[in-house]
Amino acid sequence: MLLYMSNSAQAERSTPLHSVSVAGAVVREDGRVLTIKRADNGTWEPPGGVLELAETPEEGVRREVYEETGIKVQVDQLTGVYKNTARGIVAMVFRCHPEGGEERLSDESTAVDWLTPEEVADRMGEVYAVRVLDALNGQGPHVRSHDGRSLQ
């Protein structure tokens, strides 16, 4: 017996496509958090980016933080998973601590700064500030969704 499936049924059964990203909430001993001002849109965010196929999430965090800031980190723990429902991006955020290196700019960052939690809340948009503040509160891992601008 041959079964027929309509195009709409096929679309409903297809695997959703998502992008996976990683970010580091890098916290110094004084409680300040490493942040970048992105070159492409001028927003302040924790350093991070797309996870490559052949790397673990921890390897991806170390690579992204170093590429964007010049800081080498030790990954401590997963603090949250965040889904951008509008763009299909799933972001994993890890609390880290610095192990060396020196702050520097990259093609992706026009500024690198160590912010207090209050400065994080003031400078970052809600969907990025909550990731850093979740990492600082130590009660995670948190799971949250947003539409790219505000939490849902």
N, C-alpha and C positions, 0 to 999 in steps of 0.2 A: 504494500500500500504506500503510495506516495503522498506525503503531507505537503500542503501549501501554506506558506507563511507570508502574510502581507508585509509590505515595506515598513509599515508602522510597527508591526509586531517584531520584525527583525531589529528595528532601531531600539525598541524597548529592551530587547534581550542583549544588545551589544554591551561590551565592557566600557564603562565610563573612562575617559582619559583624564588623568591627573598629573600634575607636576609635583615633585617632592623637593622641598627646600629645607635647609638647615640654617640655624643662626646661633650665635654664641652670646650669652649674657655673661660677659667677662667681668668679674668682680675683683677689685683690688682689696687689700687688707683694710683700707680706710673706708670701704663701702661704696666707692665710686665705680661706675659702670662704663666700660668702653663703648663708644658710639662713633658712627660715621655720619657725615653729611654727604648724601648720595650725589654723584656728579650728574646723573641723568634727570633728576627731578628736584634736587635741593632739599629733600626731606631728611630728618635725622632718624636713624634706625640702628638697631644692633647689627654688627657685621654678619653677613651670611649670603647664601645664594643657593643655586640649584645643586642638588646632590647628584654626583656622577654615577653612572651605572655600576662601575667596578669598585666603588668605595663604600665603606661602612658609614653610618651617620656620624660617628665620632671622627673618622678620618676627614669627612667632608667639612665638619665644623672647624677642625684644626687648619685645614687648607684655606677655607674661605676667610677666616679671621686673619690668618697670616697674609694672604694675598691683599686684603683690603686695608690692613692697618700696620703690618710689620711686627705684630705682637704674636709670640708663640704661646700656646695655651695648653693646659691640662684640662680635659673634659671631666667634670665631676658627676653630673646627673642630668637626666631628662627632666625638664620642668614644665613642659607643655606641648600640646599638639593643637594647631590652629588651622582651620580650613577657611579659605576664601571661596565662598560659594559662587561668587560671580565669575571667577577666573579658573576655578578647579585646581587651586594650589593648596597643598597640604604642607604646612611648615612645622618642623620639629625644633624646639628651642632647648638648648642645653646650658646649664650653669657651668661656667669654667672659671679657672683662675690663671693669671698670667705666669709664665715661666721664663720669659726672656724676650729679647728683641727690643726694637725701638720704634716708637710711633713714626709712621711715614704715610704719605698720601699715595694713592694709586689711581689708575684710570677710572676706577669706580667711586672714589671718594675725594671730595674737595676739602674736607676737614676731618680730623680725628680728635676726639675729646673724651675725657673721663668725667661723666656727669654724676651729680648727686641724684637720689631718687626724686627729689623735688624738681630738679632741672629736667629729668626724663619726662615727668608729667607735663611740664611746661613746653618743651621743645618738640616732642614727638606727637604724631597723630595717635588717636585712641588705640587703633589696632596694633601699633608697634609698642606704645608705652605699656599696654597691659601685658605684653610678653615679657618685658624686662621686669616690671613690678611683680608679676607672678613668679619669676625666677628668684626674686629677692625675698619673697614672703616664706619660702620653704615649706609650703603646704601642698605642693603639687604631687604628681603632674596634673596640670589643668587641661581640660579639653574644651575648646571654644570655637564658635563659628562666627564669621563676619562677612559682610558684603563688599569688603574692600575699603570701607570708610568707617563703619561703626559696628559694634558687637550686636549679634542677634539674640 
